[in-house]
Amino acid sequence: MKTSEDIFGFSKPKERKRNSIPGWNAKCEKAWLDKKKRRNQYARNPTINNKIEMNRAAAFKKILQEIREG
């Protein structure tokens, strides 16, 4: 009795390729993780203070712009 693997063969799923960001460093990594942390805190407990902290952490985009420009 043949199995489906014998008939169709075995193939690994294609890996998803991501575009690398030039200049990505430890500062970017830390800012990105902080942004995610603040967003999750706000999602769990939507208070004004958590909203403010989430918006402050959104400065991640500014860090990336500085790296790309400089």
C-alpha positions as CSV (number, residue, x, y, z in Angstrom):
1,M,0.0,0.0,0.0
2,K,1.4,3.4,-1.0
3,T,1.3,6.4,1.2
4,S,0.6,9.9,0.1
5,E,4.2,10.7,0.6
6,D,5.2,8.0,-1.9
7,I,2.8,9.3,-4.4
8,F,3.2,13.1,-4.1
9,G,6.7,13.2,-2.6
10,F,7.8,15.2,0.4
11,S,8.6,18.9,0.2
12,K,9.4,21.4,2.9
13,P,7.3,24.5,3.1
14,K,8.9,27.5,1.5
15,E,10.5,29.8,4.0
16,R,9.1,33.3,4.1
17,K,11.8,35.7,3.0
18,R,11.9,39.0,4.8
19,N,13.5,42.2,3.5
20,S,16.4,43.2,5.8
21,I,16.4,46.8,7.1
22,P,19.8,48.4,6.5
23,G,21.3,49.7,9.7
24,W,19.2,47.6,12.1
25,N,21.1,47.4,15.4
26,A,20.6,46.8,19.1
27,K,19.0,50.2,19.6
28,C,16.4,49.4,17.0
29,E,15.7,46.0,18.5
30,K,15.2,47.4,22.0
31,A,12.9,50.2,20.7
32,W,10.8,47.6,18.7
33,L,10.4,45.3,21.7
34,D,9.5,48.2,23.9
35,K,6.8,49.3,21.4
36,K,5.3,45.8,21.4
37,K,5.4,45.6,25.2
38,R,3.6,49.0,25.5
39,R,1.0,48.0,22.9
40,N,0.2,44.8,24.7
41,Q,-0.1,46.5,28.0
42,Y,-2.6,49.0,26.5
43,A,-4.6,46.2,24.9
44,R,-4.9,44.4,28.3
45,N,-5.6,47.5,30.3
46,P,-6.7,50.5,28.2
47,T,-6.1,53.4,30.5
48,I,-5.0,57.0,29.7
49,N,-1.5,56.4,31.1
50,N,-1.0,53.2,29.1
51,K,-2.2,55.0,26.0
52,I,0.4,57.8,26.6
53,E,3.2,55.2,27.1
54,M,2.2,53.4,24.0
55,N,2.4,56.6,21.9
56,R,5.8,57.4,23.4
57,A,7.0,54.0,22.4
58,A,5.8,54.7,18.8
59,A,9.0,56.8,18.5
60,F,10.4,53.6,17.0
61,K,9.7,55.0,13.5
62,K,11.8,58.1,14.3
63,I,14.7,55.9,15.3
64,L,14.6,54.0,12.0
65,Q,14.4,57.3,10.1
66,E,17.5,58.6,11.9
67,I,19.4,55.5,10.9
68,R,18.3,55.6,7.3
69,E,19.2,59.3,7.0
70,G,22.5,59.2,8.9
